[in-house]
């Protein structure tokens, strides 16, 4: 048992001490100490507001600010002994402040509750983390654009169902990844708008009787807007769920990138070579070079999706307003941020060092009759209905499979046995370069279109 609940900031109502196990079980300080900077930042703004409305003197405000500055420095240097008995970061900071400056420190909590305090801390912290993540996303985007520019004229097979479909520019393929990240950035920027809402002033759930100035607090803390309803302000975790949902989509995109990198780095594809420092070897097979970073990122996508499910499940049956359940929102959120940041950093660091095997890509594009659609389009250009052209080309492909010949390797006589309208000019469309260059429209894979896409991307990135 704890010595006395009277030692706790809220202990006046209780007649017996908290069970030692319950004290440990219900405490959040082991993880929410991560908010100490945001908690101190919020307390500085709150005390400045209290002084502005006359609830603190200027001298009291300055004492509080000076004391909080000392605590911040001590925390930065790892000199704070975070106490489980004080439950959370808020009570630890307040108790330390009172130790430093005396009873004036006890005035800091005027007009607020831990309910609106923690909601503010989370939003301050997540807002900052979103900005860090956006920077990493854009760094990865720049890496993709730079690599795409180097590989505009590199041809590889485009796949559907993991079967050879049509030849494309490798630069074009990389820009498909870039476009996924564009949507991720947009979602994250939009999410940030809802994160940047001030709950402070809602107090426990109903607001406060003190003449607080929430607009001033919002201005000091850089919030764009103020939560309109005190009940919603303290109980809302939609913003955390929305962020984790956005993070899950980003991780799914990274997982898809990873899958392709793992395939392409295999001996069976041999399209790319990943830098040694992003791979590991085998403890038994000396020839192995394992693509551990993309494999691990692919695996970590499940972890973030799991965090999303945890948060949704946490909130699904809570009545208004704040409940102790909400203490469980932080660890999934922390894990999501850490996992996403690590994955983005790994990809952004790796991207400039990926080497391509252009010959292997080209040889793969020569297989699987990747220019079959071009032959059908050629026949349509000769005024053959598309469905008839489709049938003609299907027969030509069947012949090629039987005789182990690509369409471009067949003689004119061989091709004309399927249609007499085929002429010498057919070989212009049966080459890989001809096929890629023919798709010369907005969003197409033609090299000059890829250059335009790169220019647009660079303009977007600034």
Beta strands, then each sheet from edge to edge (+ up, - down):
strand 1: 155-160
strand 2: 163-169
strand 3: 197-198
strand 4: 225-226
strand 5: 272-273
strand 6: 355-356
sheet 1: 1+ 2-
sheet 2: 3+ 4+
sheet 3: 5+ 6-
end
